[in-house]
């Protein structure tokens, strides 16, 4: 069980704008637990929704505005220190750019 304070702290630390390595699609994770994204054909997430930390194996969970779980992303750091999200549905990396 994750301590809620840790989840909130992780959400603040993980918030920011991420860009796909394959193209210029962007996702913004906001510290209030909401996100906005470009329309990304290869992902199952809608343009607006909710994200949470502390999912299975520490994954981020993405929900639509009705509260339905739509996708997962693992989070990590490349050897050079770059923060990255990897969406499970299509194995796409998004690099944190700000």
Kinemage of the C-alpha trace (Angstrom):
@kinemage 1
@onewidth
@group {chain A} dominant
@subgroup {mainchain}
@vectorlist {calphas} color= white
{ca unk a 1} P 0.000 0.000 0.000
{ca unk a 2} L 1.390 3.399 -0.994
{ca unk a 3} L 1.280 6.280 1.474
{ca unk a 4} L -0.911 9.052 -0.036
{ca unk a 5} L 1.693 11.764 0.716
{ca unk a 6} L 4.233 9.853 -1.369
{ca unk a 7} L 1.785 9.614 -4.253
{ca unk a 8} L 1.125 13.359 -4.088
{ca unk a 9} L 4.855 14.049 -3.950
{ca unk a 10} L 5.449 11.719 -6.917
{ca unk a 11} L 2.675 13.449 -8.866
{ca unk a 12} L 4.283 16.850 -8.303
{ca unk a 13} L 7.734 15.509 -9.257
{ca unk a 14} L 6.409 13.738 -12.362
{ca unk a 15} L 4.263 16.623 -13.562
{ca unk a 16} L 5.376 18.335 -16.730
{ca unk a 17} L 5.294 18.122 -20.491
{ca unk a 18} L 6.344 14.912 -22.215
{ca unk a 19} L 7.018 14.542 -25.940
{ca unk a 20} L 6.903 11.333 -27.973
{ca unk a 21} L 10.268 10.077 -29.201
{ca unk a 22} L 8.638 9.021 -32.497
{ca unk a 23} L 6.950 12.339 -33.358
{ca unk a 24} L 5.982 15.657 -31.797
{ca unk a 25} L 2.895 14.495 -29.877
{ca unk a 26} L 2.793 15.930 -26.358
{ca unk a 27} L 1.154 15.058 -23.056
{ca unk a 28} L 1.045 17.448 -20.107
{ca unk a 29} L 0.710 15.863 -16.672
{ca unk a 30} L -0.524 18.464 -14.210
{ca unk a 31} L 0.199 18.294 -10.458
{ca unk a 32} L -3.543 18.387 -9.683
{ca unk a 33} L -3.931 14.903 -11.233
{ca unk a 34} L -5.356 16.002 -14.578
{ca unk a 35} L -3.709 15.767 -17.973
{ca unk a 36} L -4.121 17.158 -21.456
{ca unk a 37} L -2.688 15.684 -24.618
{ca unk a 38} L -2.605 16.040 -28.338
{ca unk a 39} L -4.847 13.625 -30.210
{ca unk a 40} L -2.465 10.680 -30.395
{ca unk a 41} L -3.761 8.000 -32.775
{ca unk a 42} L -1.549 5.248 -31.341
{ca unk a 43} L -2.709 5.749 -27.725
{ca unk a 44} L -6.009 4.901 -26.121
{ca unk a 45} L -6.158 8.004 -23.924
{ca unk a 46} L -8.581 10.868 -24.591
{ca unk a 47} L -7.320 14.462 -24.936
{ca unk a 48} L -8.278 15.271 -21.325
{ca unk a 49} L -8.498 13.096 -18.283
{ca unk a 50} L -7.083 12.084 -14.921
{ca unk a 51} L -3.756 10.458 -14.086
{ca unk a 52} L -2.664 8.773 -10.866
{ca unk a 53} L 0.527 7.324 -9.473
{ca unk a 54} L 0.883 4.163 -7.444
{ca unk a 55} L -0.708 1.696 -9.850
{ca unk a 56} L 0.378 -1.920 -10.263
{ca unk a 57} L 4.184 -2.107 -10.099
{ca unk a 58} L 4.303 1.679 -9.632
{ca unk a 59} L 2.741 2.423 -13.010
{ca unk a 60} L 0.860 5.606 -13.774
{ca unk a 61} L -2.828 5.067 -14.508
{ca unk a 62} L -4.739 7.156 -17.042
{ca unk a 63} L -8.511 7.617 -16.762
{ca unk a 64} L -11.090 9.343 -18.916
{ca unk a 65} L -13.248 12.065 -17.353
{ca unk a 66} L -15.870 9.444 -16.451
{ca unk a 67} L -13.348 7.686 -14.209
{ca unk a 68} L -12.812 4.692 -16.523
{ca unk a 69} L -9.251 3.339 -16.656
{ca unk a 70} L -8.022 3.635 -20.260
{ca unk a 71} L -4.243 3.007 -20.168
{ca unk a 72} L -1.126 2.503 -18.064
{ca unk a 73} L 2.355 3.960 -18.387
{ca unk a 74} L 5.548 2.910 -16.663
{ca unk a 75} L 7.810 5.694 -15.529
{ca unk a 76} L 11.563 5.649 -15.381
{ca unk a 77} L 14.835 7.377 -16.041
{ca unk a 78} L 17.253 6.753 -18.899
{ca unk a 79} L 20.951 6.323 -17.993
{ca unk a 80} L 21.540 9.972 -18.992
{ca unk a 81} L 18.969 11.134 -16.381
{ca unk a 82} L 16.122 11.844 -18.822
{ca unk a 83} L 12.689 11.104 -17.338
{ca unk a 84} L 10.452 8.931 -19.515
{ca unk a 85} L 6.925 7.494 -19.639
{ca unk a 86} L 6.320 4.305 -21.589
{ca unk a 87} L 2.702 3.598 -22.525
{ca unk a 88} L 1.910 -0.086 -22.234
{ca unk a 89} L -0.748 -0.135 -24.982
{ca unk a 90} L 1.771 0.588 -27.749
{ca unk a 91} L 5.240 0.653 -26.126
{ca unk a 92} L 5.749 4.351 -26.938
{ca unk a 93} L 8.260 6.420 -24.977
{ca unk a 94} L 7.467 10.012 -24.030
{ca unk a 95} L 10.426 12.093 -22.838
{ca unk a 96} L 9.974 14.811 -20.205
{ca unk a 97} L 10.896 18.113 -21.840
{ca unk a 98} L 9.830 20.545 -19.088
